[in-house]
Amino acid sequence: MQQYLLPLKSYSGDNFYPQYNNYLIFKSSFSHLISQTSLYISHPQDHWDLFKYSPSFAVFMGVFSVLPDVIGLFLWNFLGIGLLTYCLSYLFPSVLRKSIWGWLLILNDMIASTQNAQSNCLIAGLLLLSWLEVSKNRNASGALWFCLCGLIKVYSLAFLPLLFWNSKKPLQLLGYAIGWGILLIALPLIFTDIDGLIFQYTEWIRVIKMDADQNLGLSIWSILSLFDLVDIPKLPVVFIGYLICLSPILLQKTLKRPEQIINKISIGTLFIWMIIFNYRAESATYIIAQCGAAIAIWALFPNRKTFIITCIFLFILGWSNSFLFPLDWAHYFTHVIFLKPWGLFVFWITIILIQLYSVFYPNSILNISNDYSTRL
């Protein structure tokens, strides 16, 4: 309601748009799809900035395109917040004094994402839902939620190995994922012909590539820019980070170690990787990384003192751009020293090193909560 009632805003100095401009980008994509115009060009009559999701996502936004903004905006935000809250309720311990820390770690970033009408809460929720469904041996529904998420943000597809290793029937899961993927990619054919569909996907690839060439984001690339290292090719660095992220599970499988909590911690480290290595990362996307950090510390807390220190550290990262700090400080933390990507990168490396140590020295560090283990 706050974003709906605020006055119009100019993003480029020309036209004025509602403060929930991101929702207008999503909502308008359906009308652009059925009118056979490119989804990925400027549409200043409807919104500011470009649509950067898949043509299939535009089909699903057809439901919202017929609703008044005040209703559609609420339902869109409720979908993301509701799904993420539902999934996290299975992951956080049920004891209030423990779970309250998890919610405090993510609350500020959850609000930031929602006030910007972003899809980040929905992405985190869909990935966690796919994990939970696969854990319950429901490969068909798990693959569906995973594929839906991949058509919102391409980097979500990196979650597949974790689902694959978590499934009791991994080949069945892979078959469902391929089937759902083909079906969802072809879904816009309901409203366009094959030539139009190929055109839209070609445009989508063009926009993604353009973003990769022009953006650094609130990510590791911003950190590298401080040392004049922005000319390093992005793809190799992202791929190396991905391999590092998966290395504990790969070693565990290779050395045939007993099943441990490593698989669960890897959800957290992969969520963090998705953001800190993402050239499009911005403040509103950090709900995904903070969710990953919260999940990781609930899966791993060697002792009470370490747990509390880690929570305080992550709390400062999560709230560094909030009302708890003066505006000048918040600007300095976020845009000058890049506190969030720095801090989460250190946390990410630390957790991965702990995982690797536990592979070679089982049960020496990792100490899982019985409540968490039972729920997951």
Secondary structure as UniProt FT lines:
FT   HELIX           2..5
FT   TURN            19..20
FT   HELIX           21..34
FT   TURN            35..36
FT   TURN            39..40
FT   TURN            44..46
FT   HELIX           55..60
FT   HELIX           62..65
FT   HELIX           69..91
FT   HELIX           96..115
FT   TURN            116..117
FT   HELIX           120..135
FT   TURN            136..137
FT   HELIX           139..150
FT   TURN            151..152
FT   HELIX           154..159
FT   HELIX           160..166
FT   HELIX           170..186
FT   HELIX           187..190
FT   HELIX           194..214
FT   HELIX           220..225
FT   TURN            226..228
FT   TURN            230..231
FT   HELIX           234..254
FT   TURN            255..256
FT   HELIX           262..276
FT   TURN            279..280
FT   HELIX           283..285
FT   HELIX           286..299
FT   HELIX           304..319
FT   TURN            320..321
FT   TURN            323..324
FT   HELIX           327..331
FT   HELIX           332..336
FT   HELIX           339..360
FT   TURN            362..363
FT   HELIX           370..375
//
